[in-house]
Amino acid sequence: MNVTRSNIDATADEFRSLVSSASFVAMDLEMTGISLPDNDCKESLMDTPSMRYSKMRKVASRFNVVQVGLTLFHEKN
């Protein structure tokens, strides 16, 4: 579902209903930029998840969110 300024009111109730019953929610942010010239922010295949998170957190703190993506997962019975 593509939610925009023009249809957010119409979809808000449905979203509230679905998010409250979701088993898992994933969020993705699109930002104005995601790289820095700093050597301490460069990704490496040897990075642990904690190291990668710290690097990406530093990068993300310098840019703006331009789009948010949400995916709701529900268990099938």
N, C-alpha and C positions, 0 to 999 in steps of 0.2 A: 504494500500500500504506500503510495507516495503522498505524504502529508505536507501541505504547503500552507501559507498564510490564509489562502482563500477557503481551505476546507478543514482547518484544524478544529474549529468548534464542532463541526459535524462528526468528526472522528474521535474526539476526546473521550466521550462516554464509552465507546466501544473499546478504546485502548485501555481505559481504567479497568474495565471488566476483564479483558484478556491478560493484562499484566498481573493482576491480583491472583490469577489462577495458574500462572506460568510456573513450570518447574525450574526453568533457567532463563535468564535474560542476558543477551550479549549486546555490547555497545561498541560502536565504531565511530571515531571522530575523524572528519576530514578537516585538515588545518591549512592555513595559508602558506605553510612551509614546514619541512620536516628535517632539514639538514643544517648543520653549522660547520664552519671551517675548523673548529676546535679539534685538535687531535684526541682530546679526552672524550669526545662524543662519537667518534667513529666506531661503527659496529665491527665486531670480530666474531668469527665462528667459534672462538674459544670462550666467549662471554657466557657466564652463567645467567639464568633468568633474572636473578637479582641485579647483576651488573648491567644487563640490557635495559631493565626497567629504569635504573638510575640514570643511564645515559639518555634514554628517550624522554624521561621526565624533565631533564634539563633542557632538552631541545623543545619539548612541548610548552614549557613555561614561557618561551619567548615568542610564541605565535598565537593566532586567534582561531577559534573554532568557527568554521563556515557551514558545516553540515553535520548532523548527528544521525547515525543509523542505529536502529534497534531491531533485534530479532528475538522473538518470544518463542520458547520451546515448551510444548505441552506433551505430557506422556499419554500414549495411547493405551486404552484399557482393553 
